[in-house]
Amino acid sequence: MLDGRKVTVLGAGIAGLAVARAMALRGAEVTVLEQAPEIGEVGAGLQISPNGARVIEALGLGDALAGASMRAVAVDMIDGETGGQVVRLDLLRDRPDQTFRFVHRADLIDCLATGARAAGVTIRLLQKVEAVTLGPHPPRVTTAQGAELEADLLIGADGLHSKLRAALNGTVAPFFTRQVAWRATLPAEPDIAPVVKVFLGPGRHLVTYPLRGGTLRNIVAVEERGRWAEESWSLTDDPLALRIAFGGFVPEVRGWLDRIERPNLWGLFRHPVAPKWHGQGAAILGDAAHPTLPFLAQGANMALEDAWVLADCLAAREPDAAFGAYQSARMARVRRIVEAANANARNYHLSGIRRDIAHAGLRLAGRFAPDRLLGRFDWLYGHDVTAG
């Protein structure tokens, strides 16, 4: 059904490039419109969990991902104020058949862009989309330069502020969670281990892990606060604000933060899962369909799953039926993932007696039933959209 069909994809991020390659491999003529002047060094670290890695493997890019990433061996949850270990999840021992990887977002984008071009995808830069028009005619895109483009099929992988999502659903104001996040990367110490470290504290937490063969340390720090911050990855903040927020954490953490000169800051907002993902020859995926908070590291992985399922549905059915099957296949799963991420936001920031009880429970589970801790997420990491 995709053979020879002309498809336009909005956005050359993870969702857009993955769906572009997936469709091109099935015979579609795919053009990706990207507003940036180049596909370059954007963002910081990502965690690719087994459910996302299976998609990259099925796209024929498994070796490229392996060469651009590091395999995670464990997750350490640590009391940020005392430095005591709360629990350690040994990924190699308890899930040896599943691969968790750390990758710089720019490296993953490069891998996907190279793969998309190799499959025949055309990527057009400096194509800022001002409006999307849906109707009885084929979908139309109006760019900032005033050009009007028509597509047989239009796929919106254009992120949180998707023009296509708005055309399908209207505009809904997001809800500020009263949490902000800082991102930064630092040159790593020579002996950095391939481990996710999560430092927990009342009203705040910090996640760190290595990137690029252990040459960089990725840091994401989250604080609950009342002051509003913009929902943008491009804002920078005074590093003193970050250091003050985590001034009560252990010296190891404070030492990293003392070296950060230009942290990126963004406000964390909850967006509803879009009720309508498709219509009139168009469909959305990834953050355009179901933005999530970053507390389960599933944004990129959900985008990869979406890309595979959408291309698979379109290869087997006429567009209207394919889009309906795609949304039906994905809706319950992404809602569950979004809610699980929301729950982690609460659990990471416990205080007082609730925090003491929760940490004691994790220590006991880690000592006597470590496999059960990871087993709680088998529904997430064990899922394989490529098997169907």
C-alpha positions in Angstrom: 0.0 0.0 0.0 3.0 2.4 0.5 4.7 1.5 -2.8 5.2 4.7 -4.7 3.0 6.8 -2.4 4.3 10.3 -1.7 4.6 11.1 2.0 5.6 14.3 3.6 6.9 14.2 7.2 7.1 17.3 9.4 10.1 17.3 11.6 13.5 15.7 11.4 13.7 14.5 15.0 13.7 11.0 16.2 10.1 10.3 15.4 10.3 11.9 11.9 13.5 10.3 10.8 12.5 6.9 12.1 9.1 6.9 10.4 10.7 8.3 7.2 13.1 5.4 7.0 10.4 2.9 8.0 8.1 4.1 5.2 10.9 4.4 2.6 11.9 0.8 3.2 8.3 -0.1 2.4 8.4 1.7 -1.0 7.2 5.2 -0.1 8.7 8.4 -1.6 9.3 10.4 1.5 10.2 14.0 2.0 11.1 15.4 5.5 10.6 19.1 6.2 12.8 20.4 9.0 12.9 24.1 10.2 16.5 24.1 11.4 19.3 25.1 9.1 21.1 21.8 9.8 20.7 18.5 11.6 23.3 19.0 14.3 24.3 19.1 17.9 21.0 19.4 19.7 19.9 18.2 23.1 21.9 15.9 25.4 21.7 12.3 26.6 18.9 9.8 25.9 18.3 6.3 27.3 17.2 3.8 24.7 15.5 0.9 26.4 14.9 -2.6 24.9 11.5 -1.7 23.4 13.1 1.2 21.5 16.3 -0.7 20.6 14.2 -3.5 18.9 12.8 -0.9 16.5 16.2 0.4 15.6 17.4 -3.1 15.0 14.3 -3.8 12.8 15.1 -0.7 10.8 18.5 -2.2 10.1 20.4 0.4 12.2 21.3 -1.8 15.2 25.1 -1.8 14.4 25.0 2.0 13.9 23.3 2.4 17.3 25.8 0.1 19.0 28.7 2.1 17.6 27.3 5.4 18.7 26.2 4.4 22.2 27.1 2.6 25.5 25.4 -0.3 27.0 24.1 0.3 30.6 24.9 -2.3 33.2 23.0 -1.1 36.2 20.8 1.6 37.8 21.8 2.9 41.2 19.2 4.8 43.3 21.0 6.9 45.9 20.0 9.1 48.8 21.2 12.5 47.6 21.6 13.9 51.1 23.6 11.0 52.6 25.1 9.2 49.6 23.7 5.9 50.9 22.6 3.4 48.3 18.8 2.9 48.3 18.8 0.1 45.7 20.8 -1.2 42.8 19.2 -2.8 39.7 21.7 -5.1 38.0 20.6 -5.0 34.3 23.2 -7.6 33.1 22.4 -10.1 35.8 18.6 -9.7 36.0 17.9 -8.9 32.3 20.8 -10.3 30.3 18.7 -10.6 27.2 17.6 -7.0 27.2 19.8 -4.1 26.1 19.6 -0.6 27.6 21.8 2.0 26.0 23.0 5.6 26.6 23.3 7.8 23.5 23.7 11.4 22.8 20.6 12.7 21.0 22.7 14.3 18.3 24.4 10.9 17.6 21.0 9.1 17.4 19.7 11.8 15.1 22.8 11.4 12.9 22.3 7.6 12.8 18.6 7.9 11.8 19.3 10.7 9.3 22.0 8.6 7.6 19.7 5.7 7.6 16.8 7.7 6.1 18.9 9.1 3.3 20.3 5.7 2.5 16.7 4.5 2.1 16.0 7.3 -0.4 14.4 9.9 1.9 14.8 13.6 1.0 15.5 15.9 3.9 14.8 19.6 3.3 16.1 22.1 5.8 15.0 25.6 6.6 11.4 24.6 6.1 9.5 26.3 9.0 5.8 25.3 8.9 3.5 28.1 9.6 0.1 26.3 9.0 -1.4 23.0 8.1 -4.7 22.9 6.2 -6.9 19.8 6.2 -10.0 19.3 4.2 -11.5 17.4 1.3 -8.4 18.2 -0.7 -5.0 16.5 0.1 -3.3 18.0 3.2 -1.5 21.3 2.6 1.4 22.8 4.4 2.3 26.5 4.3 5.9 27.4 5.1 7.3 30.6 6.5 8.6 31.5 3.0 5.0 31.4 1.7 5.3 28.2 -0.2 2.3 25.9 -0.3 2.9 22.1 -0.5 0.5 19.3 -1.0 1.1 15.7 0.2 -0.7 12.4 -0.5 -0.1 11.6 3.2 1.1 14.1 5.8 2.8 12.8 9.0 3.3 15.2 11.9 6.4 14.5 13.9 6.8 18.1 14.8 6.9 17.8 18.5 5.2 19.6 21.5 4.0 22.5 19.5 2.9 20.5 16.5 1.0 22.5 13.8 -0.7 19.2 12.7 -1.8 18.3 16.2 -3.4 21.7 16.5 -5.1 21.2 13.1 -6.6 17.9 14.2 -7.4 18.8 17.8 -7.4 22.5 18.3 -5.1 24.1 21.0 -5.2 23.1 24.7 -3.0 25.0 27.2 -0.6 22.6 29.0 -0.5 22.4 32.8 2.7 23.6 34.6 3.8 20.8 37.0 5.6 23.3 39.3 8.8 21.5 38.4 11.8 22.6 36.3 14.7 20.7 34.9 18.3 21.6 34.1 20.4 19.8 31.5 24.1 19.8 31.0 27.0 17.7 29.9 30.5 17.7 31.3 33.8 16.1 30.4 33.7 12.8 32.3 36.3 11.5 34.8 38.4 8.6 33.3 36.8 5.8 35.4 33.1 6.6 34.8 31.0 3.5 34.9 28.2 2.7 32.5 25.6 3.1 35.2 22.5 5.3 35.6 22.8 7.1 39.0 19.6 8.6 40.4 20.2 10.9 43.4 16.9 11.3 45.4 16.0 14.2 47.7 12.9 15.9 49.1 11.4 17.9 46.2 14.3 17.2 43.8 16.4 14.6 42.1 19.4 14.3 39.8 20.1 11.7 37.1 23.5 11.2 35.6 25.1 8.7 33.2 28.0 8.6 30.7 27.9 9.4 26.9 30.2 9.0 23.9 32.3 6.1 25.2 32.6 7.6 28.7 34.1 11.0 27.5 31.0 12.9 28.7 28.8 12.9 31.8 25.1 13.7 31.1 23.2 15.5 33.9 19.5 16.1 34.3 18.5 17.8 37.6 14.8 18.4 38.5 13.5 20.7 41.3 9.9 21.4 42.5 9.2 25.1 42.7 6.5 27.6 42.2 8.2 30.0 39.8 7.2 29.4 36.2 9.7 28.6 33.5 9.3 28.4 29.8 8.8 25.1 28.0 12.0 25.3 25.9 15.2 23.4 25.6 17.1 26.5 24.3 16.9 28.6 27.5 20.0 28.9 29.7 20.1 29.6 33.4 22.4 31.0 36.0 24.5 28.0 37.2 24.3 29.4 40.8 20.5 28.7 40.8 21.2 25.0 40.0 24.0 24.8 42.7 21.7 26.4 45.3 18.9 24.0 44.5 21.1 21.0 45.2 23.3 22.6 47.9 22.2 19.9 50.4 23.3 17.0 48.2 26.5 15.0 48.7 29.9 16.5 47.7 30.1 14.3 44.6 27.0 15.9 43.1 28.0 19.4 44.2 31.4 18.9 42.5 29.7 18.2 39.2 27.4 21.2 39.5 30.3 23.5 40.3 31.8 22.7 36.9 28.6 23.6 34.9 28.8 27.1 33.4 25.7 27.2 31.1 22.9 24.8 32.1 19.8 24.6 30.0 16.6 25.1 31.9 13.1 24.3 30.9 9.7 24.1 32.7 8.0 20.7 32.8 4.4 20.8 31.6 1.8 18.1 31.3 0.1 17.9 28.0 -2.9 15.7 27.5 -2.6 12.7 25.1 -4.2 14.0 21.9 -7.7 12.5 21.5 -7.4 12.5 17.7 -4.2 11.3 16.0 -5.4 11.3 12.4 -7.8 12.7 9.9 -8.1 13.7 6.2 -4.9 12.1 5.0 -2.8 13.1 8.0 -1.5 11.6 11.2 0.7 12.5 14.2 3.2 10.5 16.3 5.7 11.0 19.1 5.5 14.1 21.2 3.0 15.6 18.8 0.6 12.9 19.9 1.5 12.1 23.5 4.1 14.3 25.2 5.4 12.8 28.4 7.4 14.0 31.4 11.0 12.7 31.4 10.8 10.5 34.5 10.7 7.2 32.7 13.1 7.9 29.8 10.4 6.9 27.3 9.9 9.9 25.0 12.3 8.7 22.3 11.3 5.0 22.8 7.6 5.8 22.3 8.5 7.8 19.2 10.4 4.8 17.8 7.5 2.4 18.5 5.0 4.8 16.9 7.1 5.1 13.8 7.2 1.3 13.3 3.5 0.7 14.0 2.4 3.6 11.8 4.5 2.4 8.8 3.4 -1.2 9.3 -0.2 -0.2 9.4 0.1 1.9 6.2 1.9 -0.9 4.4 -1.0 -3.2 4.9 -4.1 -1.0 4.6 -5.6 1.9 2.9 -4.7 5.2 4.7 -8.0 5.8 6.6 -8.1 2.2 7.9 -4.4 2.2 8.6 -4.5 5.4 10.6 -7.4 4.1 12.7 -5.6 0.8 13.3 -2.4 2.7 14.3 -4.2 4.8 16.9 -6.0 1.8 18.3 -2.8 -0.2 18.6 -1.0 2.6 20.4 -3.4 4.6 22.6 -3.7 2.4 25.7 0.0 1.7 25.8 1.1 5.4 25.6 -1.4 6.4 28.2 0.0 3.8 30.6 3.5 5.0 29.9 2.6 8.7 30.4 0.9 7.9 33.7 3.9 5.8 34.9 6.1 8.8 34.2 3.8 11.0 36.2 4.0 8.5 39.1 7.8 8.6 39.1 7.7 12.3 39.3 6.0 11.9 42.7 8.0 9.0 43.9 11.4 10.6 43.2 10.6 13.6 45.4 9.1 12.1 48.5 9.9 13.7 51.9 9.6 12.9 55.6 8.2 9.6 56.8 6.8 8.7 53.4 10.3 8.9 52.0 11.8 6.8 54.8 9.2 4.1 54.3 9.6 4.0 50.5 13.4 3.8 50.7 13.2 1.1 53.3 10.9 -0.9 51.0 13.2 -0.5 48.1 16.2 -1.7 50.1 14.4 -4.8 51.2 13.2 -5.6 47.7 16.7 -5.0 46.4 18.1 -7.4 48.9 15.5 -10.2 48.8 13.7 -9.9 45.4 15.7 -7.7 43.0 14.2 -9.4 40.0 10.7 -8.4 41.1 11.8 -4.7 41.0 12.7 -4.9 37.3 9.8 -7.2 36.7 7.3 -4.4 37.5 8.3 -2.9 34.1 8.3 -6.0 32.0 5.1 -4.7 30.3 7.2 -1.7 29.2 10.7 -3.1 28.3 9.6 -6.5 27.2 7.1 -5.2 24.5 8.1 -5.7 20.9 6.1 -3.8 18.3 8.2 -5.3 15.5 7.0 -8.8 16.3 3.5 -8.3 15.0 
